[in-house]
Amino acid sequence: MTKAFTRTKWYPWLVVGLLWAVALLNYLDRQMLSTLADSMMVDIKELEDPRYFGMLMSGFLWVYGLMSPVAGTIADKVSRKWLIVSSLFVWSGVTMGMSYCTSFDQIYVLRLIMGISEALYIPAGLALITEFHQGPTRSLAVGIHMTGLYMGQALGGFGATVAHQYSWQAAFHTFGYIGVIYALVLAFLLYDKRSTAQQVPVSGEEREKMPSVSVWQNLGKLFRTPSFWILLFVFAVPSLPGWATKNWLPTLFSDSLNLGMEFAGPLSTITIAASSFVGVIVGGMLSDRWVSKNIRGRVYTSALGLALTIPSLILLGLGHTMPAVVGSALFFGIGFGLFDANNMPILCQFVPDRLRSTAYGFMNLMGVFAGAMITQVMGAWTGEGNLGLGFSALGGIVLIALLLEIFFLRPKYQDMKEADF
């Protein structure tokens, strides 16, 4: 494929499709561990203690979070294509490496390396999609891409099934091998939209000025923007239940419904993934249509999603029947999908292209740190038998983010340009 194909009408959607598969592998490789603990503890005794499992999951998140702003800054400076390809290749190799581990320390070190490599993808991937989709398809394109994350989360639940039939080593090795091969395929099919020699296509006079702007000056300008601080908080707070469901929902399903993990794992991840799939598609289409009539349409769509998650979290934690637990998980997934599909499109209303990866990197930092914290807290609550109560309590915290978003996020543009920043 030559670069001329990037100017065709269909190539922007091919980009979404190519990155959809990367997003799937991104979440599949990290999510598998949450359902493999029972199988792995036979060989790695430390995992019999929930605190060690919480440490393993949160360690990934701390490194992932710390790396996210760096990853965003890098993605605004270099080829986003090659950053994506390299990231996929490394984390897939790490996943393969996990199949050879025989101790907790080995798994822990590889998990940290995975956190570094996976952090490089999301800011670059989302920024590349918004470059190719600058018109009324932006939220839908981002939403479709997000379904890849949810599909990866769902397939990650089958890690327990593979481990039950074969071994946990086979699960890590198989999916890691697939990722390495796909990284090689992606190198031939994916292209950057912008020139790697500049941040965005600009006039000669602007191009001469841009190299004199340092990273610290860009960060200073970004953090002097009040709306960006609100975006950071609004993104971080829903990440608490978002990461809690990713890392602890299989355990909650197993405990609340008295199911074995080989059944609870796929049931929980498929439930969230399927409903979130619906949420991001509906949220993308609704947002693209709403913003054409009201500049705050994306904000309102996101807020509607958060409103749906609040009662869902309460019932999810308190329910002990199949309809209550599965039903509340379904509504949570739909609401979170509405929210998730619009984070990057809303950011595009407040930040120009040359800083979007950087800005999203900091949003990821806040969201992942919130996730790392809640993962550890959930580990402690699980040991005390209070995991369901913890999920219910998160509903009240999300209400704060909902109110801030509704009352304080007031964009002036559908797509922020450099001259307006």
PAKE-393406 format. One record per residue (C-alpha): z, y, x. Coordinates in nm, 3 decimals, always signed. Layout:
<torlums>
+---------+---------+---------+
!      pz !      py !      px !
+---------+---------+---------+
!       Z !       Y !       X !
...
+---------+---------+---------+
</torlums>
This chain:
<torlums>
+---------+---------+---------+
!      pz !      py !      px !
+---------+---------+---------+
!  +0.000 !  +0.000 !  +0.000 !
!  -0.095 !  +0.342 !  +0.137 !
!  +0.097 !  +0.663 !  +0.090 !
!  -0.177 !  +0.790 !  -0.144 !
!  -0.025 !  +0.567 !  -0.412 !
!  +0.282 !  +0.792 !  -0.417 !
!  +0.071 !  +1.056 !  -0.594 !
!  -0.019 !  +0.830 !  -0.884 !
!  +0.150 !  +0.867 !  -1.222 !
!  +0.302 !  +0.520 !  -1.211 !
!  +0.448 !  +0.528 !  -0.860 !
!  +0.767 !  +0.720 !  -0.962 !
!  +0.845 !  +0.432 !  -1.198 !
!  +0.766 !  +0.179 !  -0.925 !
!  +1.029 !  +0.357 !  -0.713 !
!  +1.280 !  +0.306 !  -0.993 !
!  +1.185 !  -0.062 !  -1.012 !
!  +1.211 !  -0.115 !  -0.636 !
!  +1.549 !  +0.057 !  -0.618 !
!  +1.667 !  -0.126 !  -0.929 !
!  +1.660 !  -0.448 !  -0.728 !
!  +1.845 !  -0.280 !  -0.439 !
!  +2.111 !  -0.157 !  -0.682 !
!  +2.143 !  -0.510 !  -0.820 !
!  +2.203 !  -0.654 !  -0.474 !
!  +2.439 !  -0.367 !  -0.389 !
!  +2.678 !  -0.460 !  -0.669 !
!  +2.616 !  -0.833 !  -0.667 !
!  +2.722 !  -0.872 !  -0.304 !
!  +3.039 !  -0.668 !  -0.347 !
!  +3.128 !  -0.806 !  -0.691 !
!  +3.107 !  -1.175 !  -0.600 !
!  +3.434 !  -1.157 !  -0.412 !
!  +3.628 !  -1.069 !  -0.728 !
!  +3.540 !  -1.408 !  -0.882 !
!  +3.552 !  -1.619 !  -0.565 !
!  +3.919 !  -1.573 !  -0.484 !
!  +4.028 !  -1.898 !  -0.653 !
!  +3.774 !  -2.098 !  -0.453 !
!  +3.836 !  -1.916 !  -0.127 !
!  +4.215 !  -1.952 !  -0.131 !
!  +4.175 !  -2.326 !  -0.065 !
!  +4.047 !  -2.236 !  +0.281 !
!  +4.205 !  -1.893 !  +0.325 !
!  +4.570 !  -1.925 !  +0.222 !
!  +4.651 !  -1.552 !  +0.226 !
!  +4.439 !  -1.505 !  -0.087 !
!  +4.697 !  -1.699 !  -0.288 !
!  +4.896 !  -1.374 !  -0.283 !
!  +4.738 !  -1.112 !  -0.521 !
!  +4.848 !  -0.838 !  -0.281 !
!  +4.617 !  -0.974 !  -0.010 !
!  +4.330 !  -0.990 !  -0.255 !
!  +4.403 !  -0.631 !  -0.360 !
!  +4.406 !  -0.533 !  +0.008 !
!  +4.068 !  -0.698 !  +0.058 !
!  +3.911 !  -0.520 !  -0.238 !
!  +4.072 !  -0.181 !  -0.171 !
!  +3.991 !  -0.193 !  +0.202 !
!  +3.623 !  -0.201 !  +0.112 !
!  +3.671 !  +0.098 !  -0.117 !
!  +3.859 !  +0.310 !  +0.138 !
!  +3.585 !  +0.263 !  +0.397 !
!  +3.313 !  +0.306 !  +0.135 !
!  +3.473 !  +0.629 !  +0.018 !
!  +3.523 !  +0.774 !  +0.366 !
!  +3.165 !  +0.694 !  +0.456 !
!  +3.013 !  +0.839 !  +0.137 !
!  +3.007 !  +1.210 !  +0.237 !
!  +2.870 !  +1.115 !  +0.579 !
!  +2.609 !  +0.898 !  +0.410 !
!  +2.513 !  +1.183 !  +0.178 !
!  +2.473 !  +1.427 !  +0.466 !
!  +2.262 !  +1.176 !  +0.657 !
!  +2.042 !  +1.116 !  +0.350 !
!  +1.972 !  +1.491 !  +0.327 !
!  +1.861 !  +1.498 !  +0.693 !
!  +1.660 !  +1.178 !  +0.755 !
!  +1.410 !  +0.953 !  +0.580 !
!  +1.574 !  +0.829 !  +0.263 !
!  +1.339 !  +0.530 !  +0.262 !
!  +1.450 !  +0.396 !  +0.598 !
!  +1.813 !  +0.469 !  +0.526 !
!  +1.788 !  +0.256 !  +0.211 !
!  +1.603 !  -0.027 !  +0.387 !
!  +1.849 !  -0.033 !  +0.679 !
!  +2.151 !  -0.023 !  +0.450 !
!  +2.024 !  -0.318 !  +0.245 !
!  +1.943 !  -0.522 !  +0.555 !
!  +2.287 !  -0.472 !  +0.708 !
!  +2.502 !  -0.543 !  +0.402 !
!  +2.294 !  -0.850 !  +0.318 !
!  +2.345 !  -0.978 !  +0.672 !
!  +2.717 !  -0.919 !  +0.633 !
!  +2.716 !  -1.115 !  +0.307 !
!  +2.556 !  -1.407 !  +0.489 !
!  +2.816 !  -1.372 !  +0.763 !
!  +3.099 !  -1.410 !  +0.513 !
!  +2.989 !  -1.768 !  +0.448 !
!  +3.100 !  -1.858 !  +0.801 !
!  +3.448 !  -1.700 !  +0.783 !
!  +3.755 !  -1.919 !  +0.825 !
!  +4.034 !  -1.658 !  +0.820 !
!  +4.148 !  -1.357 !  +0.618 !
!  +4.099 !  -1.124 !  +0.917 !
!  +3.734 !  -1.224 !  +0.951 !
!  +3.665 !  -1.165 !  +0.582 !
!  +3.851 !  -0.834 !  +0.597 !
!  +3.651 !  -0.700 !  +0.894 !
!  +3.319 !  -0.799 !  +0.739 !
!  +3.426 !  -0.644 !  +0.409 !
!  +3.487 !  -0.314 !  +0.589 !
!  +3.144 !  -0.329 !  +0.754 !
!  +2.994 !  -0.393 !  +0.411 !
!  +3.169 !  -0.081 !  +0.284 !
!  +3.001 !  +0.129 !  +0.554 !
!  +2.653 !  -0.011 !  +0.497 !
!  +2.666 !  -0.006 !  +0.117 !
!  +2.787 !  +0.355 !  +0.113 !
!  +2.457 !  +0.462 !  +0.271 !
!  +2.256 !  +0.351 !  -0.031 !
!  +2.371 !  +0.528 !  -0.349 !
!  +2.336 !  +0.897 !  -0.242 !
!  +1.995 !  +0.829 !  -0.087 !
!  +1.872 !  +0.611 !  -0.373 !
!  +1.969 !  +0.849 !  -0.652 !
!  +1.834 !  +1.152 !  -0.466 !
!  +1.501 !  +0.975 !  -0.408 !
!  +1.474 !  +0.894 !  -0.779 !
!  +1.544 !  +1.254 !  -0.883 !
!  +1.281 !  +1.374 !  -0.635 !
!  +1.016 !  +1.161 !  -0.806 !
!  +1.149 !  +1.235 !  -1.158 !
!  +1.191 !  +1.611 !  -1.188 !
!  +1.085 !  +1.650 !  -1.551 !
!  +1.200 !  +1.509 !  -1.885 !
!  +1.232 !  +1.152 !  -1.749 !
!  +1.516 !  +1.219 !  -1.504 !
!  +1.814 !  +1.080 !  -1.696 !
!  +1.614 !  +0.782 !  -1.821 !
!  +1.498 !  +0.701 !  -1.467 !
!  +1.854 !  +0.726 !  -1.334 !
!  +1.979 !  +0.524 !  -1.630 !
!  +1.730 !  +0.243 !  -1.569 !
!  +1.834 !  +0.237 !  -1.205 !
!  +2.199 !  +0.213 !  -1.306 !
!  +2.120 !  -0.099 !  -1.509 !
!  +2.050 !  -0.264 !  -1.175 !
!  +2.410 !  -0.199 !  -1.075 !
!  +2.532 !  -0.355 !  -1.397 !
!  +2.301 !  -0.653 !  -1.361 !
!  +2.435 !  -0.705 !  -1.011 !
!  +2.788 !  -0.686 !  -1.147 !
!  +2.699 !  -0.947 !  -1.410 !
!  +2.531 !  -1.183 !  -1.164 !
!  +2.825 !  -1.138 !  -0.931 !
!  +3.031 !  -1.313 !  -1.194 !
!  +2.823 !  -1.625 !  -1.137 !
!  +2.956 !  -1.640 !  -0.783 !
!  +3.246 !  -1.839 !  -0.929 !
!  +3.002 !  -2.071 !  -1.103 !
!  +2.807 !  -2.135 !  -0.782 !
!  +3.133 !  -2.191 !  -0.596 !
!  +3.249 !  -2.435 !  -0.865 !
!  +2.926 !  -2.635 !  -0.839 !
!  +2.877 !  -2.610 !  -0.462 !
!  +3.105 !  -2.388 !  -0.249 !
!  +3.204 !  -2.027 !  -0.201 !
!  +3.019 !  -2.035 !  +0.132 !
!  +2.695 !  -2.127 !  -0.050 !
!  +2.732 !  -1.827 !  -0.283 !
!  +2.765 !  -1.578 !  +0.003 !
!  +2.487 !  -1.734 !  +0.209 !
!  +2.233 !  -1.757 !  -0.074 !
!  +2.260 !  -1.402 !  -0.201 !
!  +2.283 !  -1.256 !  +0.150 !
!  +1.960 !  -1.433 !  +0.248 !
!  +1.782 !  -1.294 !  -0.059 !
!  +1.883 !  -0.939 !  +0.038 !
!  +1.758 !  -0.971 !  +0.395 !
!  +1.415 !  -1.087 !  +0.274 !
!  +1.395 !  -0.811 !  +0.013 !
!  +1.473 !  -0.544 !  +0.274 !
!  +1.161 !  -0.652 !  +0.463 !
!  +0.953 !  -0.632 !  +0.143 !
!  +1.094 !  -0.287 !  +0.061 !
!  +0.989 !  -0.154 !  +0.402 !
!  +0.624 !  -0.195 !  +0.298 !
!  +0.643 !  -0.069 !  -0.060 !
!  +0.885 !  +0.226 !  -0.061 !
!  +0.789 !  +0.578 !  +0.049 !
!  +0.964 !  +0.912 !  +0.078 !
!  +0.840 !  +1.193 !  -0.145 !
!  +0.935 !  +1.473 !  +0.093 !
!  +0.840 !  +1.512 !  +0.457 !
!  +1.112 !  +1.390 !  +0.691 !
!  +1.059 !  +1.699 !  +0.902 !
!  +1.200 !  +1.926 !  +0.636 !
!  +1.445 !  +1.918 !  +0.350 !
!  +1.206 !  +2.011 !  +0.071 !
!  +0.848 !  +2.145 !  +0.054 !
!  +0.898 !  +2.518 !  +0.110 !
!  +0.701 !  +2.817 !  +0.230 !
!  +0.655 !  +2.891 !  +0.601 !
!  +0.904 !  +3.177 !  +0.591 !
!  +1.171 !  +2.962 !  +0.423 !
!  +1.107 !  +2.674 !  +0.664 !
!  +1.178 !  +2.901 !  +0.960 !
!  +1.513 !  +2.998 !  +0.812 !
!  +1.633 !  +2.651 !  +0.711 !
!  +1.701 !  +2.505 !  +1.061 !
!  +1.949 !  +2.785 !  +1.129 !
!  +2.171 !  +2.667 !  +0.843 !
!  +2.432 !  +2.428 !  +0.980 !
!  +2.591 !  +2.137 !  +0.800 !
!  +2.920 !  +2.329 !  +0.787 !
!  +2.752 !  +2.631 !  +0.630 !
!  +2.596 !  +2.408 !  +0.366 !
!  +2.931 !  +2.243 !  +0.295 !
!  +3.101 !  +2.580 !  +0.277 !
!  +2.854 !  +2.702 !  +0.018 !
!  +2.885 !  +2.379 !  -0.178 !
!  +3.263 !  +2.392 !  -0.192 !
!  +3.265 !  +2.759 !  -0.289 !
!  +3.092 !  +2.655 !  -0.612 !
!  +3.364 !  +2.617 !  -0.883 !
!  +3.153 !  +2.387 !  -1.097 !
!  +3.127 !  +2.141 !  -0.809 !
!  +3.507 !  +2.103 !  -0.799 !
!  +3.504 !  +2.026 !  -1.171 !
!  +3.227 !  +1.771 !  -1.115 !
!  +3.436 !  +1.605 !  -0.846 !
!  +3.733 !  +1.565 !  -1.079 !
!  +3.527 !  +1.460 !  -1.382 !
!  +3.354 !  +1.196 !  -1.170 !
!  +3.674 !  +1.070 !  -1.006 !
!  +3.894 !  +1.017 !  -1.313 !
!  +3.661 !  +0.780 !  -1.505 !
!  +3.618 !  +0.591 !  -1.177 !
!  +3.975 !  +0.465 !  -1.224 !
!  +3.887 !  +0.241 !  -1.520 !
!  +3.535 !  +0.193 !  -1.384 !
!  +3.659 !  +0.027 !  -1.066 !
!  +3.945 !  -0.143 !  -1.247 !
!  +3.695 !  -0.327 !  -1.467 !
!  +3.478 !  -0.418 !  -1.168 !
!  +3.762 !  -0.568 !  -0.967 !
!  +4.020 !  -0.684 !  -1.220 !
!  +3.844 !  -0.748 !  -1.552 !
!  +3.778 !  -1.116 !  -1.470 !
!  +4.151 !  -1.159 !  -1.409 !
!  +4.235 !  -0.974 !  -1.733 !
!  +3.998 !  -1.195 !  -1.932 !
!  +4.145 !  -1.505 !  -1.769 !
!  +4.504 !  -1.400 !  -1.844 !
!  +4.453 !  -1.257 !  -2.193 !
!  +4.228 !  -1.535 !  -2.321 !
!  +4.373 !  -1.825 !  -2.120 !
!  +4.036 !  -1.909 !  -1.962 !
!  +3.954 !  -2.062 !  -1.626 !
!  +3.796 !  -1.820 !  -1.381 !
!  +3.467 !  -2.014 !  -1.383 !
!  +3.438 !  -1.906 !  -1.750 !
!  +3.628 !  -1.576 !  -1.744 !
!  +3.426 !  -1.444 !  -1.449 !
!  +3.078 !  -1.468 !  -1.608 !
!  +3.209 !  -1.372 !  -1.956 !
!  +3.376 !  -1.052 !  -1.835 !
!  +3.098 !  -0.936 !  -1.605 !
!  +2.819 !  -1.016 !  -1.851 !
!  +3.004 !  -0.836 !  -2.132 !
!  +3.045 !  -0.517 !  -1.928 !
!  +2.698 !  -0.538 !  -1.774 !
!  +2.515 !  -0.597 !  -2.103 !
!  +2.694 !  -0.316 !  -2.286 !
!  +2.660 !  -0.077 !  -1.993 !
!  +2.291 !  -0.166 !  -1.980 !
!  +2.259 !  -0.047 !  -2.339 !
!  +2.472 !  +0.260 !  -2.266 !
!  +2.268 !  +0.391 !  -1.972 !
!  +1.935 !  +0.344 !  -2.149 !
!  +2.057 !  +0.513 !  -2.467 !
!  +2.238 !  +0.776 !  -2.260 !
!  +1.928 !  +0.849 !  -2.054 !
!  +1.698 !  +0.884 !  -2.354 !
!  +1.951 !  +1.086 !  -2.553 !
!  +2.025 !  +1.316 !  -2.261 !
!  +1.658 !  +1.384 !  -2.179 !
!  +1.591 !  +1.473 !  -2.541 !
!  +1.911 !  +1.672 !  -2.593 !
!  +1.873 !  +1.885 !  -2.278 !
!  +1.526 !  +1.995 !  -2.393 !
!  +1.696 !  +2.161 !  -2.691 !
!  +2.034 !  +2.253 !  -2.541 !
!  +2.100 !  +2.317 !  -2.173 !
!  +2.435 !  +2.137 !  -2.205 !
!  +2.274 !  +1.827 !  -2.355 !
!  +2.345 !  +1.614 !  -2.049 !
!  +2.708 !  +1.729 !  -2.044 !
!  +2.753 !  +1.648 !  -2.412 !
!  +2.599 !  +1.302 !  -2.369 !
!  +2.833 !  +1.230 !  -2.079 !
!  +3.134 !  +1.354 !  -2.277 !
!  +3.039 !  +1.135 !  -2.573 !
!  +3.049 !  +0.836 !  -2.339 !
!  +3.394 !  +0.923 !  -2.209 !
!  +3.519 !  +0.962 !  -2.565 !
!  +3.411 !  +0.604 !  -2.640 !
!  +3.596 !  +0.460 !  -2.341 !
!  +3.939 !  +0.593 !  -2.437 !
!  +4.017 !  +0.373 !  -2.743 !
!  +3.830 !  +0.087 !  -2.576 !
!  +4.066 !  +0.088 !  -2.277 !
!  +4.374 !  +0.091 !  -2.500 !
!  +4.257 !  -0.208 !  -2.703 !
!  +4.128 !  -0.388 !  -2.394 !
!  +4.473 !  -0.385 !  -2.242 !
!  +4.665 !  -0.473 !  -2.558 !
!  +4.430 !  -0.731 !  -2.709 !
!  +4.482 !  -1.106 !  -2.677 !
!  +4.208 !  -1.247 !  -2.898 !
!  +3.843 !  -1.303 !  -2.816 !
!  +3.712 !  -1.042 !  -3.067 !
!  +3.960 !  -0.777 !  -2.950 !
!  +3.912 !  -0.823 !  -2.576 !
!  +3.538 !  -0.881 !  -2.575 !
!  +3.477 !  -0.616 !  -2.842 !
!  +3.670 !  -0.348 !  -2.657 !
!  +3.493 !  -0.439 !  -2.332 !
!  +3.158 !  -0.398 !  -2.509 !
!  +3.245 !  -0.049 !  -2.635 !
!  +3.385 !  +0.049 !  -2.296 !
!  +3.059 !  -0.057 !  -2.131 !
!  +2.847 !  +0.145 !  -2.374 !
!  +3.061 !  +0.455 !  -2.325 !
!  +3.072 !  +0.422 !  -1.948 !
!  +2.694 !  +0.376 !  -1.948 !
!  +2.643 !  +0.704 !  -2.134 !
!  +2.862 !  +0.873 !  -1.874 !
!  +2.714 !  +0.696 !  -1.573 !
!  +2.351 !  +0.773 !  -1.655 !
!  +2.414 !  +1.146 !  -1.643 !
!  +2.623 !  +1.207 !  -1.331 !
!  +2.332 !  +1.269 !  -1.095 !
!  +2.121 !  +1.456 !  -1.356 !
!  +2.417 !  +1.688 !  -1.427 !
!  +2.464 !  +1.739 !  -1.053 !
!  +2.097 !  +1.844 !  -1.033 !
!  +2.180 !  +2.127 !  -1.275 !
!  +2.432 !  +2.272 !  -1.029 !
!  +2.305 !  +2.177 !  -0.680 !
!  +1.954 !  +2.210 !  -0.522 !
!  +1.768 !  +1.911 !  -0.379 !
!  +1.854 !  +1.967 !  -0.012 !
!  +2.225 !  +1.921 !  -0.084 !
!  +2.220 !  +1.661 !  -0.361 !
!  +2.279 !  +1.356 !  -0.144 !
!  +2.561 !  +1.538 !  +0.032 !
!  +2.715 !  +1.649 !  -0.297 !
!  +2.687 !  +1.304 !  -0.449 !
!  +2.840 !  +1.161 !  -0.134 !
!  +3.153 !  +1.370 !  -0.193 !
!  +3.155 !  +1.269 !  -0.558 !
!  +3.139 !  +0.909 !  -0.444 !
!  +3.426 !  +0.979 !  -0.205 !
!  +3.647 !  +1.098 !  -0.489 !
!  +3.541 !  +0.821 !  -0.723 !
!  +3.582 !  +0.543 !  -0.470 !
!  +3.919 !  +0.670 !  -0.344 !
!  +4.033 !  +0.670 !  -0.706 !
!  +3.900 !  +0.316 !  -0.729 !
!  +4.075 !  +0.205 !  -0.410 !
!  +4.403 !  +0.344 !  -0.537 !
!  +4.375 !  +0.181 !  -0.879 !
!  +4.268 !  -0.151 !  -0.724 !
!  +4.589 !  -0.165 !  -0.524 !
!  +4.798 !  -0.053 !  -0.821 !
!  +4.635 !  -0.316 !  -1.043 !
!  +4.714 !  -0.578 !  -0.779 !
!  +5.081 !  -0.487 !  -0.796 !
!  +5.078 !  -0.479 !  -1.178 !
!  +4.909 !  -0.820 !  -1.188 !
!  +5.188 !  -0.966 !  -0.979 !
!  +5.439 !  -0.824 !  -1.230 !
!  +5.243 !  -0.941 !  -1.536 !
!  +5.149 !  -0.586 !  -1.648 !
!  +4.773 !  -0.583 !  -1.591 !
!  +4.693 !  -0.526 !  -1.960 !
!  +4.938 !  -0.238 !  -1.986 !
!  +4.773 !  -0.077 !  -1.684 !
!  +4.430 !  -0.086 !  -1.850 !
!  +4.570 !  +0.079 !  -2.164 !
!  +4.736 !  +0.358 !  -1.966 !
!  +4.402 !  +0.455 !  -1.810 !
!  +4.275 !  +0.569 !  -2.152 !
!  +4.509 !  +0.869 !  -2.153 !
!  +4.399 !  +0.973 !  -1.804 !
!  +4.031 !  +0.971 !  -1.905 !
!  +4.113 !  +1.216 !  -2.186 !
!  +4.191 !  +1.484 !  -1.925 !
!  +3.847 !  +1.447 !  -1.766 !
!  +3.683 !  +1.462 !  -2.109 !
!  +3.848 !  +1.795 !  -2.194 !
!  +3.757 !  +1.949 !  -1.857 !
!  +3.395 !  +1.843 !  -1.892 !
!  +3.357 !  +1.984 !  -2.243 !
!  +3.523 !  +2.317 !  -2.177 !
!  +3.426 !  +2.402 !  -1.818 !
!  +3.089 !  +2.247 !  -1.726 !
!  +2.834 !  +2.507 !  -1.838 !
!  +2.500 !  +2.469 !  -1.655 !
!  +2.241 !  +2.750 !  -1.656 !
!  +1.941 !  +2.548 !  -1.535 !
!  +1.785 !  +2.211 !  -1.609 !
!  +1.702 !  +2.176 !  -1.238 !
!  +1.881 !  +2.399 !  -0.987 !
!  +1.643 !  +2.554 !  -0.733 !
!  +1.727 !  +2.681 !  -0.386 !
!  +1.674 !  +3.043 !  -0.488 !
!  +1.927 !  +3.009 !  -0.772 !
!  +2.202 !  +2.844 !  -0.565 !
+---------+---------+---------+
</torlums>
